Amino acid sequence: MIQMTIALTQSDFRSHLKKYLDQVNDDDETVYIARSNNRSVAIISQEKMDWYERALRAKEGSLEYAVARDQLIKRHVLPDDEIVESDDHYWDQFKS
């Protein structure tokens, strides 16, 4: 699924509240709402927010961090890791 940024005005959001909240929950979209005085807000699902918080709290390199990072990659928040060729040179770096 390709995610697209949804940016809209406060009045459009109010007029179609259910539609946009469903897109946040069902399609894992992020909705950006422009407000007056150059103030804006973003709406994300509780599940996506939980994964953000888990990634921020976890120690980098831990299993908890890896799982949270994987979930954020799955949700297209972070870019996927590059594919690494597993030739002899790659494996040699792990030898002591």
PDB file as gemmi writes it, atoms N, CA and C in Angstrom:
CRYST1    1.000    1.000    1.000  90.00  90.00  90.00 P 1                      
ATOM      1  N   MET A   1       0.842  -1.174   0.000  1.00  0.00           N  
ATOM      2  CA  MET A   1       0.000   0.000   0.000  1.00  0.00           C  
ATOM      3  C   MET A   1       0.889   1.239   0.000  1.00  0.00           C  
ATOM      4  N   ILE A   2       0.622   2.156  -0.894  1.00  0.00           N  
ATOM      5  CA  ILE A   2       1.359   3.408  -0.957  1.00  0.00           C  
ATOM      6  C   ILE A   2       0.606   4.430  -0.115  1.00  0.00           C  
ATOM      7  N   GLN A   3       1.338   5.028   0.809  1.00  0.00           N  
ATOM      8  CA  GLN A   3       0.712   6.038   1.636  1.00  0.00           C  
ATOM      9  C   GLN A   3       0.969   7.404   1.047  1.00  0.00           C  
ATOM     10  N   MET A   4      -0.029   8.236   1.142  1.00  0.00           N  
ATOM     11  CA  MET A   4       0.092   9.599   0.661  1.00  0.00           C  
ATOM     12  C   MET A   4      -0.159  10.523   1.836  1.00  0.00           C  
ATOM     13  N   THR A   5       0.495  11.633   1.835  1.00  0.00           N  
ATOM     14  CA  THR A   5       0.275  12.633   2.865  1.00  0.00           C  
ATOM     15  C   THR A   5      -1.069  13.301   2.614  1.00  0.00           C  
ATOM     16  N   ILE A   6      -1.835  13.432   3.675  1.00  0.00           N  
ATOM     17  CA  ILE A   6      -3.112  14.124   3.571  1.00  0.00           C  
ATOM     18  C   ILE A   6      -2.966  15.457   4.299  1.00  0.00           C  
ATOM     19  N   ALA A   7      -3.053  16.536   3.555  1.00  0.00           N  
ATOM     20  CA  ALA A   7      -2.954  17.880   4.129  1.00  0.00           C  
ATOM     21  C   ALA A   7      -4.238  18.614   3.798  1.00  0.00           C  
ATOM     22  N   LEU A   8      -4.847  19.205   4.811  1.00  0.00           N  
ATOM     23  CA  LEU A   8      -6.120  19.858   4.585  1.00  0.00           C  
ATOM     24  C   LEU A   8      -6.346  20.994   5.568  1.00  0.00           C  
ATOM     25  N   THR A   9      -7.416  21.715   5.341  1.00  0.00           N  
ATOM     26  CA  THR A   9      -7.758  22.832   6.224  1.00  0.00           C  
ATOM     27  C   THR A   9      -8.556  22.323   7.418  1.00  0.00           C  
ATOM     28  N   GLN A  10      -8.611  23.137   8.427  1.00  0.00           N  
ATOM     29  CA  GLN A  10      -9.354  22.794   9.633  1.00  0.00           C  
ATOM     30  C   GLN A  10     -10.841  22.610   9.317  1.00  0.00           C  
ATOM     31  N   SER A  11     -11.397  23.453   8.466  1.00  0.00           N  
ATOM     32  CA  SER A  11     -12.826  23.339   8.146  1.00  0.00           C  
ATOM     33  C   SER A  11     -13.115  22.071   7.336  1.00  0.00           C  
ATOM     34  N   ASP A  12     -12.207  21.711   6.413  1.00  0.00           N  
ATOM     35  CA  ASP A  12     -12.389  20.470   5.658  1.00  0.00           C  
ATOM     36  C   ASP A  12     -12.318  19.260   6.599  1.00  0.00           C  
ATOM     37  N   PHE A  13     -11.393  19.300   7.541  1.00  0.00           N  
ATOM     38  CA  PHE A  13     -11.285  18.213   8.510  1.00  0.00           C  
ATOM     39  C   PHE A  13     -12.574  18.092   9.315  1.00  0.00           C  
ATOM     40  N   ARG A  14     -13.094  19.201   9.801  1.00  0.00           N  
ATOM     41  CA  ARG A  14     -14.338  19.178  10.582  1.00  0.00           C  
ATOM     42  C   ARG A  14     -15.492  18.630   9.748  1.00  0.00           C  
ATOM     43  N   SER A  15     -15.551  19.044   8.492  1.00  0.00           N  
ATOM     44  CA  SER A  15     -16.658  18.618   7.622  1.00  0.00           C  
ATOM     45  C   SER A  15     -16.626  17.129   7.313  1.00  0.00           C  
ATOM     46  N   HIS A  16     -15.444  16.546   7.312  1.00  0.00           N  
ATOM     47  CA  HIS A  16     -15.301  15.132   6.943  1.00  0.00           C  
ATOM     48  C   HIS A  16     -14.550  14.354   8.028  1.00  0.00           C  
ATOM     49  N   LEU A  17     -14.844  14.667   9.267  1.00  0.00           N  
ATOM     50  CA  LEU A  17     -14.130  14.097  10.415  1.00  0.00           C  
ATOM     51  C   LEU A  17     -14.053  12.572  10.359  1.00  0.00           C  
ATOM     52  N   LYS A  18     -15.182  11.914  10.189  1.00  0.00           N  
ATOM     53  CA  LYS A  18     -15.201  10.448  10.192  1.00  0.00           C  
ATOM     54  C   LYS A  18     -14.323   9.877   9.078  1.00  0.00           C  
ATOM     55  N   LYS A  19     -14.434  10.439   7.897  1.00  0.00           N  
ATOM     56  CA  LYS A  19     -13.657   9.971   6.746  1.00  0.00           C  
ATOM     57  C   LYS A  19     -12.156  10.013   7.053  1.00  0.00           C  
ATOM     58  N   TYR A  20     -11.691  11.145   7.572  1.00  0.00           N  
ATOM     59  CA  TYR A  20     -10.258  11.288   7.832  1.00  0.00           C  
ATOM     60  C   TYR A  20      -9.792  10.439   9.010  1.00  0.00           C  
ATOM     61  N   LEU A  21     -10.606  10.331  10.036  1.00  0.00           N  
ATOM     62  CA  LEU A  21     -10.225   9.473  11.164  1.00  0.00           C  
ATOM     63  C   LEU A  21     -10.194   8.008  10.749  1.00  0.00           C  
ATOM     64  N   ASP A  22     -11.096   7.610   9.861  1.00  0.00           N  
ATOM     65  CA  ASP A  22     -11.054   6.237   9.330  1.00  0.00           C  
ATOM     66  C   ASP A  22      -9.782   6.009   8.528  1.00  0.00           C  
ATOM     67  N   GLN A  23      -9.359   6.992   7.750  1.00  0.00           N  
ATOM     68  CA  GLN A  23      -8.124   6.849   6.982  1.00  0.00           C  
ATOM     69  C   GLN A  23      -6.918   6.735   7.910  1.00  0.00           C  
ATOM     70  N   VAL A  24      -6.931   7.457   9.013  1.00  0.00           N  
ATOM     71  CA  VAL A  24      -5.850   7.376   9.987  1.00  0.00           C  
ATOM     72  C   VAL A  24      -5.792   5.966  10.572  1.00  0.00           C  
ATOM     73  N   ASN A  25      -6.936   5.428  10.960  1.00  0.00           N  
ATOM     74  CA  ASN A  25      -6.962   4.109  11.587  1.00  0.00           C  
ATOM     75  C   ASN A  25      -6.890   2.960  10.583  1.00  0.00           C  
ATOM     76  N   ASP A  26      -7.674   3.022   9.530  1.00  0.00           N  
ATOM     77  CA  ASP A  26      -7.769   1.885   8.605  1.00  0.00           C  
ATOM     78  C   ASP A  26      -6.610   1.814   7.617  1.00  0.00           C  
ATOM     79  N   ASP A  27      -6.122   2.974   7.167  1.00  0.00           N  
ATOM     80  CA  ASP A  27      -5.075   3.012   6.150  1.00  0.00           C  
ATOM     81  C   ASP A  27      -3.727   3.461   6.703  1.00  0.00           C  
ATOM     82  N   ASP A  28      -3.665   3.683   8.014  1.00  0.00           N  
ATOM     83  CA  ASP A  28      -2.432   4.102   8.694  1.00  0.00           C  
ATOM     84  C   ASP A  28      -1.873   5.400   8.118  1.00  0.00           C  
ATOM     85  N   GLU A  29      -2.770   6.280   7.687  1.00  0.00           N  
ATOM     86  CA  GLU A  29      -2.370   7.572   7.131  1.00  0.00           C  
ATOM     87  C   GLU A  29      -2.052   8.564   8.244  1.00  0.00           C  
ATOM     88  N   THR A  30      -1.306   9.583   7.900  1.00  0.00           N  
ATOM     89  CA  THR A  30      -1.096  10.727   8.774  1.00  0.00           C  
ATOM     90  C   THR A  30      -1.815  11.903   8.137  1.00  0.00           C  
ATOM     91  N   VAL A  31      -2.617  12.596   8.925  1.00  0.00           N  
ATOM     92  CA  VAL A  31      -3.378  13.739   8.426  1.00  0.00           C  
ATOM     93  C   VAL A  31      -2.788  15.007   9.032  1.00  0.00           C  
ATOM     94  N   TYR A  32      -2.436  15.952   8.173  1.00  0.00           N  
ATOM     95  CA  TYR A  32      -1.910  17.245   8.600  1.00  0.00           C  
ATOM     96  C   TYR A  32      -2.998  18.287   8.409  1.00  0.00           C  
ATOM     97  N   ILE A  33      -3.237  19.068   9.453  1.00  0.00           N  
ATOM     98  CA  ILE A  33      -4.298  20.069   9.411  1.00  0.00           C  
ATOM     99  C   ILE A  33      -3.677  21.445   9.618  1.00  0.00           C  
ATOM    100  N   ALA A  34      -3.849  22.305   8.621  1.00  0.00           N  
ATOM    101  CA  ALA A  34      -3.349  23.683   8.707  1.00  0.00           C  
ATOM    102  C   ALA A  34      -4.333  24.500   9.528  1.00  0.00           C  
ATOM    103  N   ARG A  35      -3.794  25.253  10.465  1.00  0.00           N  
ATOM    104  CA  ARG A  35      -4.612  26.116  11.304  1.00  0.00           C  
ATOM    105  C   ARG A  35      -4.145  27.556  11.124  1.00  0.00           C  
ATOM    106  N   SER A  36      -4.830  28.486  11.738  1.00  0.00           N  
ATOM    107  CA  SER A  36      -4.462  29.893  11.604  1.00  0.00           C  
ATOM    108  C   SER A  36      -3.151  30.185  12.331  1.00  0.00           C  
ATOM    109  N   ASN A  37      -2.547  31.289  11.990  1.00  0.00           N  
ATOM    110  CA  ASN A  37      -1.285  31.744  12.597  1.00  0.00           C  
ATOM    111  C   ASN A  37      -0.138  30.753  12.418  1.00  0.00           C  
ATOM    112  N   ASN A  38      -0.083  30.097  11.268  1.00  0.00           N  
ATOM    113  CA  ASN A  38       0.978  29.140  10.948  1.00  0.00           C  
ATOM    114  C   ASN A  38       1.116  28.015  11.973  1.00  0.00           C  
ATOM    115  N   ARG A  39       0.033  27.665  12.613  1.00  0.00           N  
ATOM    116  CA  ARG A  39       0.036  26.530  13.536  1.00  0.00           C  
ATOM    117  C   ARG A  39      -0.624  25.357  12.823  1.00  0.00           C  
ATOM    118  N   SER A  40      -0.020  24.208  12.924  1.00  0.00           N  
ATOM    119  CA  SER A  40      -0.564  23.008  12.297  1.00  0.00           C  
ATOM    120  C   SER A  40      -0.536  21.864  13.288  1.00  0.00           C  
ATOM    121  N   VAL A  41      -1.340  20.859  13.010  1.00  0.00           N  
ATOM    122  CA  VAL A  41      -1.344  19.645  13.830  1.00  0.00           C  
ATOM    123  C   VAL A  41      -1.284  18.442  12.903  1.00  0.00           C  
ATOM    124  N   ALA A  42      -0.818  17.335  13.463  1.00  0.00           N  
ATOM    125  CA  ALA A  42      -0.799  16.071  12.731  1.00  0.00           C  
ATOM    126  C   ALA A  42      -1.586  15.059  13.547  1.00  0.00           C  
ATOM    127  N   ILE A  43      -2.348  14.237  12.859  1.00  0.00           N  
ATOM    128  CA  ILE A  43      -3.119  13.188  13.525  1.00  0.00           C  
ATOM    129  C   ILE A  43      -2.600  11.852  13.022  1.00  0.00           C  
ATOM    130  N   ILE A  44      -2.200  11.002  13.983  1.00  0.00           N  
ATOM    131  CA  ILE A  44      -1.762   9.651  13.667  1.00  0.00           C  
ATOM    132  C   ILE A  44      -2.525   8.684  14.555  1.00  0.00           C  
ATOM    133  N   SER A  45      -2.511   7.417  14.201  1.00  0.00           N  
ATOM    134  CA  SER A  45      -3.211   6.422  14.999  1.00  0.00           C  
ATOM    135  C   SER A  45      -2.484   6.192  16.320  1.00  0.00           C  
ATOM    136  N   GLN A  46      -3.243   5.720  17.290  1.00  0.00           N  
ATOM    137  CA  GLN A  46      -2.658   5.398  18.594  1.00  0.00           C  
ATOM    138  C   GLN A  46      -1.595   4.315  18.438  1.00  0.00           C  
ATOM    139  N   GLU A  47      -1.845   3.346  17.560  1.00  0.00           N  
ATOM    140  CA  GLU A  47      -0.883   2.264  17.347  1.00  0.00           C  
ATOM    141  C   GLU A  47       0.445   2.798  16.807  1.00  0.00           C  
ATOM    142  N   LYS A  48       0.378   3.695  15.820  1.00  0.00           N  
ATOM    143  CA  LYS A  48       1.604   4.277  15.282  1.00  0.00           C  
ATOM    144  C   LYS A  48       2.331   5.078  16.355  1.00  0.00           C  
ATOM    145  N   MET A  49       1.588   5.828  17.167  1.00  0.00           N  
ATOM    146  CA  MET A  49       2.182   6.608  18.245  1.00  0.00           C  
ATOM    147  C   MET A  49       2.871   5.696  19.253  1.00  0.00           C  
ATOM    148  N   ASP A  50       2.242   4.565  19.568  1.00  0.00           N  
ATOM    149  CA  ASP A  50       2.846   3.605  20.496  1.00  0.00           C  
ATOM    150  C   ASP A  50       4.196   3.113  19.972  1.00  0.00           C  
ATOM    151  N   TRP A  51       4.276   2.829  18.669  1.00  0.00           N  
ATOM    152  CA  TRP A  51       5.549   2.352  18.099  1.00  0.00           C  
ATOM    153  C   TRP A  51       6.609   3.449  18.116  1.00  0.00           C  
ATOM    154  N   TYR A  52       6.204   4.692  17.849  1.00  0.00           N  
ATOM    155  CA  TYR A  52       7.143   5.824  17.971  1.00  0.00           C  
ATOM    156  C   TYR A  52       7.709   5.877  19.382  1.00  0.00           C  
ATOM    157  N   GLU A  53       6.822   5.821  20.370  1.00  0.00           N  
ATOM    158  CA  GLU A  53       7.254   5.929  21.764  1.00  0.00           C  
ATOM    159  C   GLU A  53       8.137   4.760  22.172  1.00  0.00           C  
ATOM    160  N   ARG A  54       7.793   3.562  21.728  1.00  0.00           N  
ATOM    161  CA  ARG A  54       8.631   2.392  22.049  1.00  0.00           C  
ATOM    162  C   ARG A  54      10.031   2.546  21.466  1.00  0.00           C  
ATOM    163  N   ALA A  55      10.110   3.009  20.237  1.00  0.00           N  
ATOM    164  CA  ALA A  55      11.416   3.194  19.589  1.00  0.00           C  
ATOM    165  C   ALA A  55      12.230   4.251  20.328  1.00  0.00           C  
ATOM    166  N   LEU A  56      11.587   5.306  20.771  1.00  0.00           N  
ATOM    167  CA  LEU A  56      12.310   6.375  21.470  1.00  0.00           C  
ATOM    168  C   LEU A  56      12.770   5.954  22.860  1.00  0.00           C  
ATOM    169  N   ARG A  57      11.992   5.117  23.535  1.00  0.00           N  
ATOM    170  CA  ARG A  57      12.349   4.674  24.884  1.00  0.00           C  
ATOM    171  C   ARG A  57      13.386   3.560  24.887  1.00  0.00           C  
ATOM    172  N   ALA A  58      13.399   2.753  23.840  1.00  0.00           N  
ATOM    173  CA  ALA A  58      14.266   1.574  23.811  1.00  0.00           C  
ATOM    174  C   ALA A  58      15.719   1.970  23.561  1.00  0.00           C  
ATOM    175  N   LYS A  59      16.588   1.158  24.090  1.00  0.00           N  
ATOM    176  CA  LYS A  59      18.017   1.351  23.851  1.00  0.00           C  
ATOM    177  C   LYS A  59      18.334   0.878  22.430  1.00  0.00           C  
ATOM    178  N   GLU A  60      19.019   1.743  21.685  1.00  0.00           N  
ATOM    179  CA  GLU A  60      19.370   1.381  20.312  1.00  0.00           C  
ATOM    180  C   GLU A  60      20.204   0.105  20.328  1.00  0.00           C  
ATOM    181  N   GLY A  61      19.859  -0.821  19.460  1.00  0.00           N  
ATOM    182  CA  GLY A  61      20.554  -2.095  19.402  1.00  0.00           C  
ATOM    183  C   GLY A  61      19.846  -3.188  20.182  1.00  0.00           C  
ATOM    184  N   SER A  62      18.840  -2.826  20.985  1.00  0.00           N  
ATOM    185  CA  SER A  62      18.106  -3.831  21.753  1.00  0.00           C  
ATOM    186  C   SER A  62      17.034  -4.482  20.880  1.00  0.00           C  
ATOM    187  N   LEU A  63      16.526  -5.614  21.348  1.00  0.00           N  
ATOM    188  CA  LEU A  63      15.449  -6.295  20.624  1.00  0.00           C  
ATOM    189  C   LEU A  63      14.208  -5.406  20.568  1.00  0.00           C  
ATOM    190  N   GLU A  64      13.888  -4.737  21.666  1.00  0.00           N  
ATOM    191  CA  GLU A  64      12.713  -3.861  21.697  1.00  0.00           C  
ATOM    192  C   GLU A  64      12.837  -2.753  20.651  1.00  0.00           C  
ATOM    193  N   TYR A  65      14.032  -2.181  20.518  1.00  0.00           N  
ATOM    194  CA  TYR A  65      14.259  -1.142  19.519  1.00  0.00           C  
ATOM    195  C   TYR A  65      14.100  -1.722  18.106  1.00  0.00           C  
ATOM    196  N   ALA A  66      14.663  -2.911  17.895  1.00  0.00           N  
ATOM    197  CA  ALA A  66      14.593  -3.534  16.571  1.00  0.00           C  
ATOM    198  C   ALA A  66      13.148  -3.820  16.169  1.00  0.00           C  
ATOM    199  N   VAL A  67      12.348  -4.296  17.117  1.00  0.00           N  
ATOM    200  CA  VAL A  67      10.945  -4.593  16.818  1.00  0.00           C  
ATOM    201  C   VAL A  67      10.190  -3.299  16.513  1.00  0.00           C  
ATOM    202  N   ALA A  68      10.389  -2.266  17.332  1.00  0.00           N  
ATOM    203  CA  ALA A  68       9.716  -0.984  17.099  1.00  0.00           C  
ATOM    204  C   ALA A  68      10.144  -0.381  15.764  1.00  0.00           C  
ATOM    205  N   ARG A  69      11.430  -0.446  15.471  1.00  0.00           N  
ATOM    206  CA  ARG A  69      11.936   0.082  14.202  1.00  0.00           C  
ATOM    207  C   ARG A  69      11.333  -0.669  13.020  1.00  0.00           C  
ATOM    208  N   ASP A  70      11.231  -1.995  13.153  1.00  0.00           N  
ATOM    209  CA  ASP A  70      10.630  -2.815  12.101  1.00  0.00           C  
ATOM    210  C   ASP A  70       9.166  -2.419  11.868  1.00  0.00           C  
ATOM    211  N   GLN A  71       8.446  -2.158  12.944  1.00  0.00           N  
ATOM    212  CA  GLN A  71       7.048  -1.743  12.810  1.00  0.00           C  
ATOM    213  C   GLN A  71       6.940  -0.369  12.139  1.00  0.00           C  
ATOM    214  N   LEU A  72       7.859   0.527  12.430  1.00  0.00           N  
ATOM    215  CA  LEU A  72       7.846   1.845  11.795  1.00  0.00           C  
ATOM    216  C   LEU A  72       8.237   1.750  10.321  1.00  0.00           C  
ATOM    217  N   ILE A  73       9.110   0.816   9.982  1.00  0.00           N  
ATOM    218  CA  ILE A  73       9.441   0.569   8.566  1.00  0.00           C  
ATOM    219  C   ILE A  73       8.213   0.024   7.853  1.00  0.00           C  
ATOM    220  N   LYS A  74       7.530  -0.912   8.496  1.00  0.00           N  
ATOM    221  CA  LYS A  74       6.315  -1.509   7.923  1.00  0.00           C  
ATOM    222  C   LYS A  74       5.252  -0.445   7.646  1.00  0.00           C  
ATOM    223  N   ARG A  75       5.209   0.591   8.478  1.00  0.00           N  
ATOM    224  CA  ARG A  75       4.227   1.663   8.336  1.00  0.00           C  
ATOM    225  C   ARG A  75       4.752   2.813   7.471  1.00  0.00           C  
ATOM    226  N   HIS A  76       5.896   2.608   6.832  1.00  0.00           N  
ATOM    227  CA  HIS A  76       6.500   3.590   5.924  1.00  0.00           C  
ATOM    228  C   HIS A  76       6.870   4.896   6.626  1.00  0.00           C  
ATOM    229  N   VAL A  77       7.163   4.803   7.931  1.00  0.00           N  
ATOM    230  CA  VAL A  77       7.629   5.971   8.679  1.00  0.00           C  
ATOM    231  C   VAL A  77       9.135   6.096   8.502  1.00  0.00           C  
ATOM    232  N   LEU A  78       9.831   4.972   8.551  1.00  0.00           N  
ATOM    233  CA  LEU A  78      11.280   4.918   8.341  1.00  0.00           C  
ATOM    234  C   LEU A  78      11.557   4.177   7.046  1.00  0.00           C  
ATOM    235  N   PRO A  79      12.657   4.517   6.367  1.00  0.00           N  
ATOM    236  CA  PRO A  79      12.999   3.776   5.151  1.00  0.00           C  
ATOM    237  C   PRO A  79      13.469   2.373   5.496  1.00  0.00           C  
ATOM    238  N   ASP A  80      13.220   1.463   4.596  1.00  0.00           N  
ATOM    239  CA  ASP A  80      13.658   0.080   4.781  1.00  0.00           C  
ATOM    240  C   ASP A  80      15.180   0.016   4.707  1.00  0.00           C  
ATOM    241  N   ASP A  81      15.752  -0.990   5.361  1.00  0.00           N  
ATOM    242  CA  ASP A  81      17.197  -1.186   5.326  1.00  0.00           C  
ATOM    243  C   ASP A  81      17.627  -1.628   3.941  1.00  0.00           C  
ATOM    244  N   GLU A  82      18.846  -1.252   3.581  1.00  0.00           N  
ATOM    245  CA  GLU A  82      19.392  -1.688   2.297  1.00  0.00           C  
ATOM    246  C   GLU A  82      19.648  -3.185   2.331  1.00  0.00           C  
ATOM    247  N   ILE A  83      19.525  -3.818   1.199  1.00  0.00           N  
ATOM    248  CA  ILE A  83      19.841  -5.237   1.093  1.00  0.00           C  
ATOM    249  C   ILE A  83      21.352  -5.369   1.027  1.00  0.00           C  
ATOM    250  N   VAL A  84      21.899  -6.254   1.850  1.00  0.00           N  
ATOM    251  CA  VAL A  84      23.346  -6.438   1.932  1.00  0.00           C  
ATOM    252  C   VAL A  84      23.704  -7.744   1.252  1.00  0.00           C  
ATOM    253  N   GLU A  85      24.698  -7.683   0.375  1.00  0.00           N  
ATOM    254  CA  GLU A  85      25.202  -8.900  -0.257  1.00  0.00           C  
ATOM    255  C   GLU A  85      25.944  -9.727   0.789  1.00  0.00           C  
ATOM    256  N   SER A  86      25.607 -10.981   0.917  1.00  0.00           N  
ATOM    257  CA  SER A  86      26.251 -11.818   1.935  1.00  0.00           C  
ATOM    258  C   SER A  86      27.367 -12.672   1.321  1.00  0.00           C  
ATOM    259  N   ASP A  87      28.331 -11.995   0.737  1.00  0.00           N  
ATOM    260  CA  ASP A  87      29.478 -12.696   0.182  1.00  0.00           C  
ATOM    261  C   ASP A  87      30.522 -12.909   1.282  1.00  0.00           C  
ATOM    262  N   ASP A  88      31.664 -13.474   0.926  1.00  0.00           N  
ATOM    263  CA  ASP A  88      32.711 -13.755   1.912  1.00  0.00           C  
ATOM    264  C   ASP A  88      33.177 -12.494   2.634  1.00  0.00           C  
ATOM    265  N   HIS A  89      33.268 -11.395   1.910  1.00  0.00           N  
ATOM    266  CA  HIS A  89      33.705 -10.143   2.523  1.00  0.00           C  
ATOM    267  C   HIS A  89      32.751  -9.727   3.654  1.00  0.00           C  
ATOM    268  N   TYR A  90      31.462  -9.867   3.414  1.00  0.00           N  
ATOM    269  CA  TYR A  90      30.477  -9.521   4.437  1.00  0.00           C  
ATOM    270  C   TYR A  90      30.667 -10.384   5.682  1.00  0.00           C  
ATOM    271  N   TRP A  91      30.801 -11.682   5.514  1.00  0.00           N  
ATOM    272  CA  TRP A  91      30.910 -12.593   6.655  1.00  0.00           C  
ATOM    273  C   TRP A  91      32.243 -12.476   7.367  1.00  0.00           C  
ATOM    274  N   ASP A  92      33.282 -12.068   6.653  1.00  0.00           N  
ATOM    275  CA  ASP A  92      34.605 -11.910   7.263  1.00  0.00           C  
ATOM    276  C   ASP A  92      34.617 -10.845   8.361  1.00  0.00           C  
ATOM    277  N   GLN A  93      33.737  -9.862   8.277  1.00  0.00           N  
ATOM    278  CA  GLN A  93      33.723  -8.801   9.291  1.00  0.00           C  
ATOM    279  C   GLN A  93      33.307  -9.321  10.670  1.00  0.00           C  
ATOM    280  N   PHE A  94      32.709 -10.501  10.733  1.00  0.00           N  
ATOM    281  CA  PHE A  94      32.282 -11.045  12.024  1.00  0.00           C  
ATOM    282  C   PHE A  94      33.280 -12.011  12.630  1.00  0.00           C  
ATOM    283  N   LYS A  95      34.328 -12.300  11.894  1.00  0.00           N  
ATOM    284  CA  LYS A  95      35.347 -13.201  12.430  1.00  0.00           C  
ATOM    285  C   LYS A  95      36.278 -12.440  13.362  1.00  0.00           C  
ATOM    286  N   SER A  96      36.708 -13.098  14.433  1.00  0.00           N  
ATOM    287  CA  SER A  96      37.623 -12.434  15.363  1.00  0.00           C  
ATOM    288  C   SER A  96      39.050 -12.738  15.043  1.00  0.00           C  
TER     289      SER A  96                                                      
END                                                                             
